[in-house]
Amino acid sequence: MTRAEDTARRLKRRHRAEKRFRLYGIGAVTSALVVLALLLGTIIVNGSSAFTTTEMRLTVFLDPAVIDPDAKKNRDDLLQADYGAIVLAALQKRFPEATGRSERLQLLKLASPGARDVLRDMVMADPAVIGKTVEVSVPASDNIDLLRKGKMTKAQAVSGGKMNERQFAWYDKLAADGLVRGTFNTRFFTAGASREPELAGIWSAVVGSFMTLAVTLVVAFPLGVAAAIYLQEFAPKNRWTDMIEVNINNLAAVPSIVFGLLGLAVFLNYMGLPRSAPLVGGLVLALMTLPTIIIAARSAMQAVPPSIRDAAVGLGASPLQVVAHHVLPLAMPGILTGSIIGMARALGETAPLLMIGMVAFIVDAPTSPMSPATVLPVQVYLWADSPERAFAEKTAAAVLVLLAFLIVMNGLAIYLRRKFERRW
């Protein structure tokens, strides 16, 4: 074999290897996209139904003998009235055959416990409605909701002890009369935690996440940028600064639960701060985010050309003026991008917050950073662990909301980089 033939053979083999490598890369990317599409598709299919809820239209007589027997319209008496009895009376009027105690309980279970709250809010808003007959839409039970959405069959409901044939007959009669309908689930975005799946919402978790991230940003951003400026522009190059830099890089890869253990030991056990508070959660997430911000800020400042610094020094600027007036403004897009990505990671963290007790059952939204609170990822964890079947769709819907926040934050980071980035 001549040298030319041997060279041609090797060239063909190399080209075949390059083509195989290219195909492997395309296959890997395609597989990743397929898995991602399946994951997102499953979440969307399971969670989209949570954005609608089932309501029943009832004709209700607001009986004064039940709501306000003394006719004083005292606020405390109106709040403590037995509105469940009024809901039951409205259902019994439509199904008079339900006379026994067991049948009445089964009939009442068609409506959600939130039906009482709807009537209570109506009376508290306008006590003049007492004694009148009104038509009102009340939330149906979680079993009725799942049945209407096709998430649960009658056979599954019977086998699981959720409903019986009599309740199915009542539901079918209500549906045939057009008294059962689906509507947009505003309660999912405005309510807090609840033991009843059809009444549960994400509002308290969203507010808790916002407060926690606000504390994280206030603590981590200035400290991280200041540390990056010192290490990059002013710190002497010796073994101590080398050790600090190595430790910062190592901390960026430490599992997040370690920061939760640190927060448990320092902020709760030593400093005595309240458990499940956004302040403590924000401090823990700030410790976790600091290395990311420092590394991103240093990289952004390293990208500023030395000629900028030299020109500023040549015009008589002090080292502090060089950093404050030239280096930092030019590096700020990269710093903001890294900070937003770090905050996005903090938004999705669960493990460190579980360690400091942010798993409280929070009905009302927190009013301050010291109030008990939970966050969206922890709410997802709690719902995923609930035995009620209806919480499955709430879990997927909360994941969709969390993904939407993460996409917005990452999109903002890309926008800031493209808008302010300068190419040298």
Protein Blocks (a to p, Z undefined) as FASTA:
>chain_A
ZZklmmmmmmmmmmmmmmmmmmmmmmmmmmmmmmmmmmmmmmmmmmmmmmpccddddddd
ddfklmmmnonopaklmmmpcfklmmmmmmmmmmmmlmbfklmmmmmmmpcfklmmmmmm
mmmmmmmlgopacdddddddfklmmmmnopacfklmmmnomacfklmmmmmmmmmnopac
cdddfklmmmccdfblklgcfklmmmmmmmmmmmmmmmmmmmmmmmmmmmmmmpccdfkl
mmmmmmmmmmmmgcfklmmmmmmmmmmmmnopaehiaklmmmmmmmmmmmmmmmmmmmmm
mmpcfklmmmmmmnopafklmmmmmmmmmmmmmmmmmmmmmmmmmmmpmklmmmnopacc
cfbdcfbfkbccddfklmmmmmmmpmbfklmmmmmmmmmmmmmmmmmmmmmmmmmmmmmp
ccZZ
